[in-house]
């Protein structure tokens, strides 16, 4: 957190329990609300975005079931629809009239759905490392997995066939995928390790599957692409050159949103806000500043 920046924590009442949030900063620019990925993850790995709190409030929250939020036992609560509802309830609690919304990874699903339902509340939409079609995401991760060394693929295949994906050998082989296509930094930053350490695996497996390249959860067929043309909010897409949410798919999504922009980070995989932090913040500030002004001038 930047020095001398004020932070306030609290809880929003949502269906199923309480969702923890933190508001960092209190500047006069339009607030930025962040929606973390997972599903079943926490906000921690998005902490570099606190740097923007020198001029605006930056909101983080842990989605229900993980981190500092309540963790009810009713697994049926975890659906995309309830997560979109949860975001709205957090925003209602904070009582911001207009915000920028940034979703990362699975959080782009929640952010894009919210933008379709409540466009008048948003000054700008940032979809960072988007997975807006799970069939496309599954095809992309399968293609990337096929580029791993043959011996690594053999270990993955063998343990998946045997049902022993909880073995240490399988986890080490899976890390070959993660270190190439999720985060290329070595070692991984502390904020990212904290998020992985708090992942609610039950939620993750219910909604997505056992890992990033086996997509078998309840939303394996999720696809918003036929509705992206109705997004009526200034939109910025972001992805890394080597990310599991590849430039090919991200450019396709961008082409469907009227007037949307795309920035590709050439030295990053799935987490450019960590891998190329300073440039990411520069790109994000530029976008937010442009649509801060549009909001202050009364433009849509």
Phi, psi and omega in degrees: 000135179302148180300140175066017177267131184283142177226139178235132178248154177191188179230141173253135175284123180229167178297118180106348180156214182240138177252126179281142175221160174224132176250113183255125180086166182206038181288178186270347179289164181301130181299152174248123178252128184255144179235109186284166179270198185148252350293157184090008181270192179227173184283345196308318187290350176270003185307329177305336180289351173300337180301335181283353183285001175286349182222355182203159170289135175241124186254131173239147171211152175264119180299150183311134176106352183212165177061229184271000179274164177298154181232075179296159184272350183283096185294340180293347179293337189268095174222161176300318182300317180291327178292324175293317176301318179300316178302315178299322180291324175297314180296322177296320179296320181284337175061033172281133181284328183213136181219159161271145181236127178238119173251144178236131178057238179300333177297340176291330175297312182295317182294316181293319177298318179296320180298325178289327185273328186224056184298330182294345181271351188250133172272330180198155182231127177243121180247098188261118179061059193282144173234070188272356172220112180292325173299320176294320178297318179297319179295321180293314181292328175295319179295320179291320177301324181292348177268355179292157176306146185303320182292328177292316178299323180296319178296315179299311182299316184296315182287327176294320178294326182272352183071029183244045182287354176270004180285153179296324180297317179295316181298322178294320178294319178298328179295337174298322176292311184298320184287342178265323193238356177249307175212121185269358178287147177219111005281169175291143180299153181303319182300322179290319179297323178295319178296315179297323181293337182257004183302129174276100187296330180296317178294315181302312182291324179297316188270323184247304185147190185286337180199191186283348183237005169243104187257098187228008184283183185295339180255025182297339180256008182299136180202117181259002191297332180284355179245354184297335178295345179266000177293122185244037182233139174307127192230134175242125172262143179224139171205166175262151181302325186251016186282159176291335168266089197287162175302326181300310180291321182295321176295323176298313178301315181301322183294341183270344184259118183305125176074007184290154179247159177222133172237126178255131179263114193286344182248018187237164170249249188268353186227062183298337177292341173261320188282327176228061191304310187294317179292322179301313180297323179295314179297317182293317178301317181300313180297313182297319180299318182298321184265349161300313183294319180298322179292317182293336179270002177080015179274159179289000000 
